[in-house]
């Protein structure tokens, strides 16, 4: 017994990698260098040496790259920096930019 089976065309789905975002810490005249190093170590999981290098970049160039993440993670990191700074009485700011 033969059956006639019609196959429907298969739709091709193009998958794309999620966009990446750079997270920066911005320089200010009030936040201590030690606090910036602590933020980099606790929120961004940088080593002490990496944290010091980024902190000096922030100090000299007005901002320093902390990492590159997907949108949701980058947004969370920015919010964590702002909360930790606010809770500690510092005006430290962080931003994110699409890569």
Phi and psi restraints in degrees (range 20) as a CNS / XPLOR table:
assign (resid 1 and name C) (resid 2 and name N)
       (resid 2 and name CA) (resid 2 and name C) 1.0 -97.0 20.0 2
assign (resid 2 and name N) (resid 2 and name CA)
       (resid 2 and name C) (resid 3 and name N) 1.0 141.5 20.0 2
assign (resid 2 and name C) (resid 3 and name N)
       (resid 3 and name CA) (resid 3 and name C) 1.0 -120.3 20.0 2
assign (resid 3 and name N) (resid 3 and name CA)
       (resid 3 and name C) (resid 4 and name N) 1.0 144.8 20.0 2
assign (resid 3 and name C) (resid 4 and name N)
       (resid 4 and name CA) (resid 4 and name C) 1.0 -92.0 20.0 2
assign (resid 4 and name N) (resid 4 and name CA)
       (resid 4 and name C) (resid 5 and name N) 1.0 115.5 20.0 2
assign (resid 4 and name C) (resid 5 and name N)
       (resid 5 and name CA) (resid 5 and name C) 1.0 -118.1 20.0 2
assign (resid 5 and name N) (resid 5 and name CA)
       (resid 5 and name C) (resid 6 and name N) 1.0 125.1 20.0 2
assign (resid 5 and name C) (resid 6 and name N)
       (resid 6 and name CA) (resid 6 and name C) 1.0 -97.3 20.0 2
assign (resid 6 and name N) (resid 6 and name CA)
       (resid 6 and name C) (resid 7 and name N) 1.0 131.5 20.0 2
assign (resid 6 and name C) (resid 7 and name N)
       (resid 7 and name CA) (resid 7 and name C) 1.0 -94.9 20.0 2
assign (resid 7 and name N) (resid 7 and name CA)
       (resid 7 and name C) (resid 8 and name N) 1.0 133.3 20.0 2
assign (resid 7 and name C) (resid 8 and name N)
       (resid 8 and name CA) (resid 8 and name C) 1.0 -82.0 20.0 2
assign (resid 8 and name N) (resid 8 and name CA)
       (resid 8 and name C) (resid 9 and name N) 1.0 145.4 20.0 2
assign (resid 8 and name C) (resid 9 and name N)
       (resid 9 and name CA) (resid 9 and name C) 1.0 -61.9 20.0 2
assign (resid 9 and name N) (resid 9 and name CA)
       (resid 9 and name C) (resid 10 and name N) 1.0 141.8 20.0 2
assign (resid 9 and name C) (resid 10 and name N)
       (resid 10 and name CA) (resid 10 and name C) 1.0 -87.9 20.0 2
assign (resid 10 and name N) (resid 10 and name CA)
       (resid 10 and name C) (resid 11 and name N) 1.0 129.9 20.0 2
assign (resid 10 and name C) (resid 11 and name N)
       (resid 11 and name CA) (resid 11 and name C) 1.0 -81.5 20.0 2
assign (resid 11 and name N) (resid 11 and name CA)
       (resid 11 and name C) (resid 12 and name N) 1.0 133.5 20.0 2
assign (resid 11 and name C) (resid 12 and name N)
       (resid 12 and name CA) (resid 12 and name C) 1.0 -92.1 20.0 2
assign (resid 12 and name N) (resid 12 and name CA)
       (resid 12 and name C) (resid 13 and name N) 1.0 130.1 20.0 2
assign (resid 12 and name C) (resid 13 and name N)
       (resid 13 and name CA) (resid 13 and name C) 1.0 -106.2 20.0 2
assign (resid 13 and name N) (resid 13 and name CA)
       (resid 13 and name C) (resid 14 and name N) 1.0 125.2 20.0 2
assign (resid 13 and name C) (resid 14 and name N)
       (resid 14 and name CA) (resid 14 and name C) 1.0 -89.8 20.0 2
assign (resid 14 and name N) (resid 14 and name CA)
       (resid 14 and name C) (resid 15 and name N) 1.0 122.7 20.0 2
assign (resid 14 and name C) (resid 15 and name N)
       (resid 15 and name CA) (resid 15 and name C) 1.0 -95.6 20.0 2
assign (resid 15 and name N) (resid 15 and name CA)
       (resid 15 and name C) (resid 16 and name N) 1.0 139.4 20.0 2
assign (resid 15 and name C) (resid 16 and name N)
       (resid 16 and name CA) (resid 16 and name C) 1.0 -123.5 20.0 2
assign (resid 16 and name N) (resid 16 and name CA)
       (resid 16 and name C) (resid 17 and name N) 1.0 145.5 20.0 2
assign (resid 16 and name C) (resid 17 and name N)
       (resid 17 and name CA) (resid 17 and name C) 1.0 -70.1 20.0 2
assign (resid 17 and name N) (resid 17 and name CA)
       (resid 17 and name C) (resid 18 and name N) 1.0 148.6 20.0 2
assign (resid 17 and name C) (resid 18 and name N)
       (resid 18 and name CA) (resid 18 and name C) 1.0 -66.7 20.0 2
assign (resid 18 and name N) (resid 18 and name CA)
       (resid 18 and name C) (resid 19 and name N) 1.0 150.2 20.0 2
assign (resid 18 and name C) (resid 19 and name N)
       (resid 19 and name CA) (resid 19 and name C) 1.0 -65.7 20.0 2
assign (resid 19 and name N) (resid 19 and name CA)
       (resid 19 and name C) (resid 20 and name N) 1.0 150.0 20.0 2
assign (resid 19 and name C) (resid 20 and name N)
       (resid 20 and name CA) (resid 20 and name C) 1.0 -108.9 20.0 2
assign (resid 20 and name N) (resid 20 and name CA)
       (resid 20 and name C) (resid 21 and name N) 1.0 150.7 20.0 2
assign (resid 20 and name C) (resid 21 and name N)
       (resid 21 and name CA) (resid 21 and name C) 1.0 -130.4 20.0 2
assign (resid 21 and name N) (resid 21 and name CA)
       (resid 21 and name C) (resid 22 and name N) 1.0 135.5 20.0 2
assign (resid 21 and name C) (resid 22 and name N)
       (resid 22 and name CA) (resid 22 and name C) 1.0 -86.6 20.0 2
assign (resid 22 and name N) (resid 22 and name CA)
       (resid 22 and name C) (resid 23 and name N) 1.0 135.4 20.0 2
assign (resid 22 and name C) (resid 23 and name N)
       (resid 23 and name CA) (resid 23 and name C) 1.0 -109.2 20.0 2
assign (resid 23 and name N) (resid 23 and name CA)
       (resid 23 and name C) (resid 24 and name N) 1.0 128.3 20.0 2
assign (resid 23 and name C) (resid 24 and name N)
       (resid 24 and name CA) (resid 24 and name C) 1.0 -118.9 20.0 2
assign (resid 24 and name N) (resid 24 and name CA)
       (resid 24 and name C) (resid 25 and name N) 1.0 149.2 20.0 2
assign (resid 24 and name C) (resid 25 and name N)
       (resid 25 and name CA) (resid 25 and name C) 1.0 -103.7 20.0 2
assign (resid 25 and name N) (resid 25 and name CA)
       (resid 25 and name C) (resid 26 and name N) 1.0 137.9 20.0 2
assign (resid 25 and name C) (resid 26 and name N)
       (resid 26 and name CA) (resid 26 and name C) 1.0 -102.9 20.0 2
assign (resid 26 and name N) (resid 26 and name CA)
       (resid 26 and name C) (resid 27 and name N) 1.0 146.3 20.0 2
assign (resid 26 and name C) (resid 27 and name N)
       (resid 27 and name CA) (resid 27 and name C) 1.0 -75.7 20.0 2
assign (resid 27 and name N) (resid 27 and name CA)
       (resid 27 and name C) (resid 28 and name N) 1.0 146.2 20.0 2
assign (resid 27 and name C) (resid 28 and name N)
       (resid 28 and name CA) (resid 28 and name C) 1.0 -146.1 20.0 2
assign (resid 28 and name N) (resid 28 and name CA)
       (resid 28 and name C) (resid 29 and name N) 1.0 170.6 20.0 2
assign (resid 28 and name C) (resid 29 and name N)
       (resid 29 and name CA) (resid 29 and name C) 1.0 -92.3 20.0 2
assign (resid 29 and name N) (resid 29 and name CA)
       (resid 29 and name C) (resid 30 and name N) 1.0 5.4 20.0 2
assign (resid 29 and name C) (resid 30 and name N)
       (resid 30 and name CA) (resid 30 and name C) 1.0 -118.9 20.0 2
assign (resid 30 and name N) (resid 30 and name CA)
       (resid 30 and name C) (resid 31 and name N) 1.0 -31.7 20.0 2
assign (resid 30 and name C) (resid 31 and name N)
       (resid 31 and name CA) (resid 31 and name C) 1.0 -74.9 20.0 2
assign (resid 31 and name N) (resid 31 and name CA)
       (resid 31 and name C) (resid 32 and name N) 1.0 132.5 20.0 2
assign (resid 31 and name C) (resid 32 and name N)
       (resid 32 and name CA) (resid 32 and name C) 1.0 -72.3 20.0 2
assign (resid 32 and name N) (resid 32 and name CA)
       (resid 32 and name C) (resid 33 and name N) 1.0 152.3 20.0 2
assign (resid 32 and name C) (resid 33 and name N)
       (resid 33 and name CA) (resid 33 and name C) 1.0 -64.4 20.0 2
assign (resid 33 and name N) (resid 33 and name CA)
       (resid 33 and name C) (resid 34 and name N) 1.0 -37.1 20.0 2
assign (resid 33 and name C) (resid 34 and name N)
       (resid 34 and name CA) (resid 34 and name C) 1.0 -61.5 20.0 2
assign (resid 34 and name N) (resid 34 and name CA)
       (resid 34 and name C) (resid 35 and name N) 1.0 -39.1 20.0 2
assign (resid 34 and name C) (resid 35 and name N)
       (resid 35 and name CA) (resid 35 and name C) 1.0 -66.4 20.0 2
assign (resid 35 and name N) (resid 35 and name CA)
       (resid 35 and name C) (resid 36 and name N) 1.0 -40.6 20.0 2
assign (resid 35 and name C) (resid 36 and name N)
       (resid 36 and name CA) (resid 36 and name C) 1.0 -61.8 20.0 2
assign (resid 36 and name N) (resid 36 and name CA)
       (resid 36 and name C) (resid 37 and name N) 1.0 -43.9 20.0 2
assign (resid 36 and name C) (resid 37 and name N)
       (resid 37 and name CA) (resid 37 and name C) 1.0 -60.2 20.0 2
assign (resid 37 and name N) (resid 37 and name CA)
       (resid 37 and name C) (resid 38 and name N) 1.0 -43.3 20.0 2
assign (resid 37 and name C) (resid 38 and name N)
       (resid 38 and name CA) (resid 38 and name C) 1.0 -61.9 20.0 2
assign (resid 38 and name N) (resid 38 and name CA)
       (resid 38 and name C) (resid 39 and name N) 1.0 -43.2 20.0 2
assign (resid 38 and name C) (resid 39 and name N)
       (resid 39 and name CA) (resid 39 and name C) 1.0 -59.9 20.0 2
assign (resid 39 and name N) (resid 39 and name CA)
       (resid 39 and name C) (resid 40 and name N) 1.0 -45.5 20.0 2
assign (resid 39 and name C) (resid 40 and name N)
       (resid 40 and name CA) (resid 40 and name C) 1.0 -64.1 20.0 2
assign (resid 40 and name N) (resid 40 and name CA)
       (resid 40 and name C) (resid 41 and name N) 1.0 -36.3 20.0 2
assign (resid 40 and name C) (resid 41 and name N)
       (resid 41 and name CA) (resid 41 and name C) 1.0 -75.6 20.0 2
assign (resid 41 and name N) (resid 41 and name CA)
       (resid 41 and name C) (resid 42 and name N) 1.0 -40.2 20.0 2
assign (resid 41 and name C) (resid 42 and name N)
       (resid 42 and name CA) (resid 42 and name C) 1.0 -85.6 20.0 2
assign (resid 42 and name N) (resid 42 and name CA)
       (resid 42 and name C) (resid 43 and name N) 1.0 -40.1 20.0 2
assign (resid 42 and name C) (resid 43 and name N)
       (resid 43 and name CA) (resid 43 and name C) 1.0 -89.3 20.0 2
assign (resid 43 and name N) (resid 43 and name CA)
       (resid 43 and name C) (resid 44 and name N) 1.0 -39.0 20.0 2
assign (resid 43 and name C) (resid 44 and name N)
       (resid 44 and name CA) (resid 44 and name C) 1.0 -102.8 20.0 2
assign (resid 44 and name N) (resid 44 and name CA)
       (resid 44 and name C) (resid 45 and name N) 1.0 -0.9 20.0 2
assign (resid 44 and name C) (resid 45 and name N)
       (resid 45 and name CA) (resid 45 and name C) 1.0 56.2 20.0 2
assign (resid 45 and name N) (resid 45 and name CA)
       (resid 45 and name C) (resid 46 and name N) 1.0 41.9 20.0 2
assign (resid 45 and name C) (resid 46 and name N)
       (resid 46 and name CA) (resid 46 and name C) 1.0 -89.9 20.0 2
assign (resid 46 and name N) (resid 46 and name CA)
       (resid 46 and name C) (resid 47 and name N) 1.0 153.5 20.0 2
assign (resid 46 and name C) (resid 47 and name N)
       (resid 47 and name CA) (resid 47 and name C) 1.0 -71.6 20.0 2
assign (resid 47 and name N) (resid 47 and name CA)
       (resid 47 and name C) (resid 48 and name N) 1.0 167.7 20.0 2
assign (resid 47 and name C) (resid 48 and name N)
       (resid 48 and name CA) (resid 48 and name C) 1.0 -59.5 20.0 2
assign (resid 48 and name N) (resid 48 and name CA)
       (resid 48 and name C) (resid 49 and name N) 1.0 -42.9 20.0 2
assign (resid 48 and name C) (resid 49 and name N)
       (resid 49 and name CA) (resid 49 and name C) 1.0 -65.0 20.0 2
assign (resid 49 and name N) (resid 49 and name CA)
       (resid 49 and name C) (resid 50 and name N) 1.0 -44.7 20.0 2
assign (resid 49 and name C) (resid 50 and name N)
       (resid 50 and name CA) (resid 50 and name C) 1.0 -62.7 20.0 2
assign (resid 50 and name N) (resid 50 and name CA)
       (resid 50 and name C) (resid 51 and name N) 1.0 -41.4 20.0 2
assign (resid 50 and name C) (resid 51 and name N)
       (resid 51 and name CA) (resid 51 and name C) 1.0 -63.1 20.0 2
assign (resid 51 and name N) (resid 51 and name CA)
       (resid 51 and name C) (resid 52 and name N) 1.0 -42.6 20.0 2
assign (resid 51 and name C) (resid 52 and name N)
       (resid 52 and name CA) (resid 52 and name C) 1.0 -63.5 20.0 2
assign (resid 52 and name N) (resid 52 and name CA)
       (resid 52 and name C) (resid 53 and name N) 1.0 -41.1 20.0 2
assign (resid 52 and name C) (resid 53 and name N)
       (resid 53 and name CA) (resid 53 and name C) 1.0 -64.4 20.0 2
assign (resid 53 and name N) (resid 53 and name CA)
       (resid 53 and name C) (resid 54 and name N) 1.0 -42.9 20.0 2
assign (resid 53 and name C) (resid 54 and name N)
       (resid 54 and name CA) (resid 54 and name C) 1.0 -67.5 20.0 2
assign (resid 54 and name N) (resid 54 and name CA)
       (resid 54 and name C) (resid 55 and name N) 1.0 -40.8 20.0 2
assign (resid 54 and name C) (resid 55 and name N)
       (resid 55 and name CA) (resid 55 and name C) 1.0 -59.5 20.0 2
assign (resid 55 and name N) (resid 55 and name CA)
       (resid 55 and name C) (resid 56 and name N) 1.0 -41.2 20.0 2
assign (resid 55 and name C) (resid 56 and name N)
       (resid 56 and name CA) (resid 56 and name C) 1.0 -67.5 20.0 2
assign (resid 56 and name N) (resid 56 and name CA)
       (resid 56 and name C) (resid 57 and name N) 1.0 -35.5 20.0 2
assign (resid 56 and name C) (resid 57 and name N)
       (resid 57 and name CA) (resid 57 and name C) 1.0 -63.0 20.0 2
assign (resid 57 and name N) (resid 57 and name CA)
       (resid 57 and name C) (resid 58 and name N) 1.0 -42.9 20.0 2
assign (resid 57 and name C) (resid 58 and name N)
       (resid 58 and name CA) (resid 58 and name C) 1.0 -60.8 20.0 2
assign (resid 58 and name N) (resid 58 and name CA)
       (resid 58 and name C) (resid 59 and name N) 1.0 -45.5 20.0 2
assign (resid 58 and name C) (resid 59 and name N)
       (resid 59 and name CA) (resid 59 and name C) 1.0 -63.3 20.0 2
assign (resid 59 and name N) (resid 59 and name CA)
       (resid 59 and name C) (resid 60 and name N) 1.0 -41.0 20.0 2
assign (resid 59 and name C) (resid 60 and name N)
       (resid 60 and name CA) (resid 60 and name C) 1.0 -86.7 20.0 2
assign (resid 60 and name N) (resid 60 and name CA)
       (resid 60 and name C) (resid 61 and name N) 1.0 -35.5 20.0 2
assign (resid 60 and name C) (resid 61 and name N)
       (resid 61 and name CA) (resid 61 and name C) 1.0 -113.0 20.0 2
assign (resid 61 and name N) (resid 61 and name CA)
       (resid 61 and name C) (resid 62 and name N) 1.0 7.8 20.0 2
assign (resid 61 and name C) (resid 62 and name N)
       (resid 62 and name CA) (resid 62 and name C) 1.0 72.9 20.0 2
assign (resid 62 and name N) (resid 62 and name CA)
       (resid 62 and name C) (resid 63 and name N) 1.0 -4.4 20.0 2
assign (resid 62 and name C) (resid 63 and name N)
       (resid 63 and name CA) (resid 63 and name C) 1.0 -163.9 20.0 2
assign (resid 63 and name N) (resid 63 and name CA)
       (resid 63 and name C) (resid 64 and name N) 1.0 155.5 20.0 2
assign (resid 63 and name C) (resid 64 and name N)
       (resid 64 and name CA) (resid 64 and name C) 1.0 -139.3 20.0 2
assign (resid 64 and name N) (resid 64 and name CA)
       (resid 64 and name C) (resid 65 and name N) 1.0 140.3 20.0 2
assign (resid 64 and name C) (resid 65 and name N)
       (resid 65 and name CA) (resid 65 and name C) 1.0 -77.0 20.0 2
assign (resid 65 and name N) (resid 65 and name CA)
       (resid 65 and name C) (resid 66 and name N) 1.0 124.2 20.0 2
assign (resid 65 and name C) (resid 66 and name N)
       (resid 66 and name CA) (resid 66 and name C) 1.0 -97.3 20.0 2
assign (resid 66 and name N) (resid 66 and name CA)
       (resid 66 and name C) (resid 67 and name N) 1.0 -27.3 20.0 2
assign (resid 66 and name C) (resid 67 and name N)
       (resid 67 and name CA) (resid 67 and name C) 1.0 166.4 20.0 2
assign (resid 67 and name N) (resid 67 and name CA)
       (resid 67 and name C) (resid 68 and name N) 1.0 172.2 20.0 2
assign (resid 67 and name C) (resid 68 and name N)
       (resid 68 and name CA) (resid 68 and name C) 1.0 -124.5 20.0 2
assign (resid 68 and name N) (resid 68 and name CA)
       (resid 68 and name C) (resid 69 and name N) 1.0 127.5 20.0 2
assign (resid 68 and name C) (resid 69 and name N)
       (resid 69 and name CA) (resid 69 and name C) 1.0 -141.9 20.0 2
assign (resid 69 and name N) (resid 69 and name CA)
       (resid 69 and name C) (resid 70 and name N) 1.0 168.2 20.0 2
assign (resid 69 and name C) (resid 70 and name N)
       (resid 70 and name CA) (resid 70 and name C) 1.0 -68.2 20.0 2
assign (resid 70 and name N) (resid 70 and name CA)
       (resid 70 and name C) (resid 71 and name N) 1.0 165.3 20.0 2
assign (resid 70 and name C) (resid 71 and name N)
       (resid 71 and name CA) (resid 71 and name C) 1.0 -54.1 20.0 2
assign (resid 71 and name N) (resid 71 and name CA)
       (resid 71 and name C) (resid 72 and name N) 1.0 -49.8 20.0 2
assign (resid 71 and name C) (resid 72 and name N)
       (resid 72 and name CA) (resid 72 and name C) 1.0 -64.1 20.0 2
assign (resid 72 and name N) (resid 72 and name CA)
       (resid 72 and name C) (resid 73 and name N) 1.0 -41.7 20.0 2
assign (resid 72 and name C) (resid 73 and name N)
       (resid 73 and name CA) (resid 73 and name C) 1.0 -69.3 20.0 2
assign (resid 73 and name N) (resid 73 and name CA)
       (resid 73 and name C) (resid 74 and name N) 1.0 -42.6 20.0 2
assign (resid 73 and name C) (resid 74 and name N)
       (resid 74 and name CA) (resid 74 and name C) 1.0 -60.2 20.0 2
assign (resid 74 and name N) (resid 74 and name CA)
       (resid 74 and name C) (resid 75 and name N) 1.0 -44.1 20.0 2
assign (resid 74 and name C) (resid 75 and name N)
       (resid 75 and name CA) (resid 75 and name C) 1.0 -61.9 20.0 2
assign (resid 75 and name N) (resid 75 and name CA)
       (resid 75 and name C) (resid 76 and name N) 1.0 -41.0 20.0 2
assign (resid 75 and name C) (resid 76 and name N)
       (resid 76 and name CA) (resid 76 and name C) 1.0 -64.7 20.0 2
assign (resid 76 and name N) (resid 76 and name CA)
       (resid 76 and name C) (resid 77 and name N) 1.0 -43.0 20.0 2
assign (resid 76 and name C) (resid 77 and name N)
       (resid 77 and name CA) (resid 77 and name C) 1.0 -60.8 20.0 2
assign (resid 77 and name N) (resid 77 and name CA)
       (resid 77 and name C) (resid 78 and name N) 1.0 -44.1 20.0 2
assign (resid 77 and name C) (resid 78 and name N)
       (resid 78 and name CA) (resid 78 and name C) 1.0 -59.9 20.0 2
assign (resid 78 and name N) (resid 78 and name CA)
       (resid 78 and name C) (resid 79 and name N) 1.0 -46.3 20.0 2
assign (resid 78 and name C) (resid 79 and name N)
       (resid 79 and name CA) (resid 79 and name C) 1.0 -63.8 20.0 2
assign (resid 79 and name N) (resid 79 and name CA)
       (resid 79 and name C) (resid 80 and name N) 1.0 -38.2 20.0 2
assign (resid 79 and name C) (resid 80 and name N)
       (resid 80 and name CA) (resid 80 and name C) 1.0 -64.5 20.0 2
assign (resid 80 and name N) (resid 80 and name CA)
       (resid 80 and name C) (resid 81 and name N) 1.0 -41.2 20.0 2
assign (resid 80 and name C) (resid 81 and name N)
       (resid 81 and name CA) (resid 81 and name C) 1.0 -60.8 20.0 2
assign (resid 81 and name N) (resid 81 and name CA)
       (resid 81 and name C) (resid 82 and name N) 1.0 -48.3 20.0 2
assign (resid 81 and name C) (resid 82 and name N)
       (resid 82 and name CA) (resid 82 and name C) 1.0 -62.4 20.0 2
assign (resid 82 and name N) (resid 82 and name CA)
       (resid 82 and name C) (resid 83 and name N) 1.0 -41.3 20.0 2
assign (resid 82 and name C) (resid 83 and name N)
       (resid 83 and name CA) (resid 83 and name C) 1.0 -66.3 20.0 2
assign (resid 83 and name N) (resid 83 and name CA)
       (resid 83 and name C) (resid 84 and name N) 1.0 -47.2 20.0 2
assign (resid 83 and name C) (resid 84 and name N)
       (resid 84 and name CA) (resid 84 and name C) 1.0 -62.0 20.0 2
assign (resid 84 and name N) (resid 84 and name CA)
       (resid 84 and name C) (resid 85 and name N) 1.0 -41.4 20.0 2
assign (resid 84 and name C) (resid 85 and name N)
       (resid 85 and name CA) (resid 85 and name C) 1.0 -65.9 20.0 2
assign (resid 85 and name N) (resid 85 and name CA)
       (resid 85 and name C) (resid 86 and name N) 1.0 -46.5 20.0 2
assign (resid 85 and name C) (resid 86 and name N)
       (resid 86 and name CA) (resid 86 and name C) 1.0 -61.6 20.0 2
assign (resid 86 and name N) (resid 86 and name CA)
       (resid 86 and name C) (resid 87 and name N) 1.0 -44.7 20.0 2
assign (resid 86 and name C) (resid 87 and name N)
       (resid 87 and name CA) (resid 87 and name C) 1.0 -62.8 20.0 2
assign (resid 87 and name N) (resid 87 and name CA)
       (resid 87 and name C) (resid 88 and name N) 1.0 -25.6 20.0 2
assign (resid 87 and name C) (resid 88 and name N)
       (resid 88 and name CA) (resid 88 and name C) 1.0 -99.2 20.0 2
assign (resid 88 and name N) (resid 88 and name CA)
       (resid 88 and name C) (resid 89 and name N) 1.0 0.5 20.0 2
assign (resid 88 and name C) (resid 89 and name N)
       (resid 89 and name CA) (resid 89 and name C) 1.0 81.2 20.0 2
assign (resid 89 and name N) (resid 89 and name CA)
       (resid 89 and name C) (resid 90 and name N) 1.0 23.0 20.0 2
assign (resid 89 and name C) (resid 90 and name N)
       (resid 90 and name CA) (resid 90 and name C) 1.0 -111.6 20.0 2
assign (resid 90 and name N) (resid 90 and name CA)
       (resid 90 and name C) (resid 91 and name N) 1.0 150.4 20.0 2
assign (resid 90 and name C) (resid 91 and name N)
       (resid 91 and name CA) (resid 91 and name C) 1.0 -91.8 20.0 2
assign (resid 91 and name N) (resid 91 and name CA)
       (resid 91 and name C) (resid 92 and name N) 1.0 20.7 20.0 2
assign (resid 91 and name C) (resid 92 and name N)
       (resid 92 and name CA) (resid 92 and name C) 1.0 -56.2 20.0 2
assign (resid 92 and name N) (resid 92 and name CA)
       (resid 92 and name C) (resid 93 and name N) 1.0 134.8 20.0 2
assign (resid 92 and name C) (resid 93 and name N)
       (resid 93 and name CA) (resid 93 and name C) 1.0 -121.1 20.0 2
assign (resid 93 and name N) (resid 93 and name CA)
       (resid 93 and name C) (resid 94 and name N) 1.0 154.5 20.0 2
assign (resid 93 and name C) (resid 94 and name N)
       (resid 94 and name CA) (resid 94 and name C) 1.0 -136.6 20.0 2
assign (resid 94 and name N) (resid 94 and name CA)
       (resid 94 and name C) (resid 95 and name N) 1.0 147.7 20.0 2
assign (resid 94 and name C) (resid 95 and name N)
       (resid 95 and name CA) (resid 95 and name C) 1.0 -134.9 20.0 2
assign (resid 95 and name N) (resid 95 and name CA)
       (resid 95 and name C) (resid 96 and name N) 1.0 167.4 20.0 2
assign (resid 95 and name C) (resid 96 and name N)
       (resid 96 and name CA) (resid 96 and name C) 1.0 -133.3 20.0 2
assign (resid 96 and name N) (resid 96 and name CA)
       (resid 96 and name C) (resid 97 and name N) 1.0 145.4 20.0 2
assign (resid 96 and name C) (resid 97 and name N)
       (resid 97 and name CA) (resid 97 and name C) 1.0 -135.1 20.0 2
assign (resid 97 and name N) (resid 97 and name CA)
       (resid 97 and name C) (resid 98 and name N) 1.0 142.3 20.0 2
assign (resid 97 and name C) (resid 98 and name N)
       (resid 98 and name CA) (resid 98 and name C) 1.0 -65.0 20.0 2
assign (resid 98 and name N) (resid 98 and name CA)
       (resid 98 and name C) (resid 99 and name N) 1.0 138.2 20.0 2
